[in-house]
Amino acid sequence: MSKVSQYQDGGISRARSFAPDLRHNAFEARAMANVLLTAGAWFVAALGAVPLVSVIYMLVVKGGARLNTELFTELPPAGFEMGGGIGNAIQGTLVTVGIASAISIPIALLAAIYLAEFRPNSNIAVAARFLSKVLTGFPSILAGVFVYAAVVLLMGTYSALAGGVALAVLMLPTVTLTAEGAMRMVPQRMKDAAIGMGCTKTQVVWSVTLPTALPSIVTGVILAVARVAGESAPLLFTALFSNYWLRSVKEPTASLSILIYNFSSMPFENQIELAWAASLVLVLIVLTFNILSRFIGRPQV
Amino acid sequence: MSVQFVVPGSKSVSRPPSVAAYLVDRTFFFIAALGALIIIALVAYILWEIGGQALPAIRTSGAKFLINTGWDAQRGNFGILPQIWGTLYSSLLALAIGGFIGITIAIFLTQDFLPPRIAVIFRTLIEMLAAIPSVVFGLWGIFVVIPFVRPGANWLFEHAGFIPFFGSSLSGPGLLPAVIVLSIMILPTVAAISQDAIGLVPYKIKEAAYGMGATRWEAILKVIVPTASGGIFSALVLGFGRALGETMALAMLIGNSNQISLSLFSPANTLAALLASNFPEAAQPERQALMYAALVLLAITLVVNVFGTLILIWTSQKVAKA
């Protein structure tokens, strides 16, 4: 409030001199503060870009050095062995993410249809929406703890299936919320037209809402997949790790993220190099999904 | 029941739903409702399952668990005060750094500092930062951040070691590298939500400030940021929530040492990192204690996230009404 009165006062005193001084004075304290703050903002923004540049540089230089066919086809090396690859880790990541998608996407889409179309304001919808928002901020390691208690103890073994369930817990709220948002973007008049022709709500959902919202839904799904592909905390004690190819989803499996975690603390140069190469592959997978989602998700309505 | 407008045999496109379509509709309605109910049930099941597993530890240790400092699996003596301290301390420091940079970037990208096309590219770069997996940041932290900050940190310890923040040397993993990486990881969250909040500020408010002769930064700091303060605050709260639950980068960088220290260079531990490093090899009494620790982490993040989400919903409603 004091600022406002100060300006008013300044206005009055200038009015008395009949000629308000509107010229820009570069040496006025507030003009100099403006320049300094602008310079500061440029500096901070540049600082914010440094980590990304550094990470990408390290990935390309350190990880790129091991980017060959052996990397994709061989198994991880033991202690003092040279060479080796991360084939089973790539396989494990694809399998666990596949299981997670198969479990979470159908449930999430059904929930989103309920939230966006059937009963947007019912108690169930309000509660489910709120809990989804809270779940998106849920620490991913707790998904691992939960699935350990709910699945691993029940099955009596660590498994790719348990890892997939843990990732599904993380995907479910994200996909639900983005799919609900996408369905809400479909213009109401299109839905009204369908209802006016005698469609049931279900027919409206299947023939109007879903086809129209599909690009945005696919974007949300791809982003969620990209996010869980890079997750490691939920896999630590659900999928565990394995040095061999995966033959059944009831076995423990390797994954790229856990391989990076395990190898990063090893005292062997070979393993560290493989950790960088695995990081490069993982980041490439994640970024490909991200870029893909941008192309598909161009607004079409 | 329904009034029949359509003359049988006519070619009208609109007609009331048939009985079959109606039955399909009711069935699908209940299936969709089931999807929504699964989300609610899942949250309840998570609380029940982790709570149930932690129950024996809660019975034996009770509230002492929260203030004890030891973690001794052999003697069955568990306490998580150092982890709670490390979680809050590292997250607050990361929030101070990452929050400041994130909000500055949000202002930088929304207030016409850059031509729109370059602003879009910069925004994409920051979003890419959010896409990089946590363990890759951990690996980068081990091989880039630690060697980079070590000489400076040890110089500060030698010359300013009497200040508690610099009271130990950085021998490798420690709080400082963990905080640096953590602040980079929450930066995109804070920047994205703050950008949305600033974007909601009506343009005419900014024009009014300029019209009164405000400089660009006077308009930003005295008009736009205060107007968007609710959204920016919730960005900070949600960023804080992310920092609290972040696991892998911390498990790789913080040193996993159960001590309480103000020093930025000493190793520490967090609740999530404790779970990550001890859970896989833990036997029974320790596993229950870890479940108890998970419950504490769940409670802390739940409170922070519910708080942040509520502020976000509340302020966006307020701005929408204005």
Interface residues (C-beta under 8 A of the other chain):
Chain A: K3 Y7 R30 A31 A33 N34 L37 T38 G40 A41 W42 V44 A45 L47 G48 A49 P51 L52 S54 V55 M58 L59 K62 P106 I107 A108 L109 L110 A111 A112 I113 Y114 L115 E117 F118 R119 I124 A125 A127 A128 F130 L131 S132 K133 V134 L135 G137 F138 P139 S140 I141 L142 G144 V145 F146 Y148 A149 A150 V169 L172 P173 T176 G196 M197 G198 C199 T200 K201 T202 Q203 V205 A226 R227 A229 G230 E231 S232 A233 L236 F237 L240 S257 I260 Y261 S264 S265 I272 A275 W276 S279 L282 V283 V286 L287 N290
Chain B: V13 S14 R15 P16 P17 A21 Y22 V24 D25 F28 F29 I31 A32 A33 L34 G35 A36 L37 I38 I39 I40 L42 V43 Y45 I46 E49 I50 G52 Q53 F100 I101 G102 T104 I105 I107 F108 L109 F113 F122 L125 I126 E127 M128 L129 A131 I132 P133 S134 V135 V136 F137 G138 L139 W140 I142 F143 V144 I184 L187 A191 M212 G213 T215 R216 W217 E218 L221 K222 L238 G241 R242 L244 G245 E246 T247 M248 A251 M252 A272 L275 A276 F279 P280 L290 M291 A294 L297 L298 T301 L302 V304 N305 V306 G308 T309
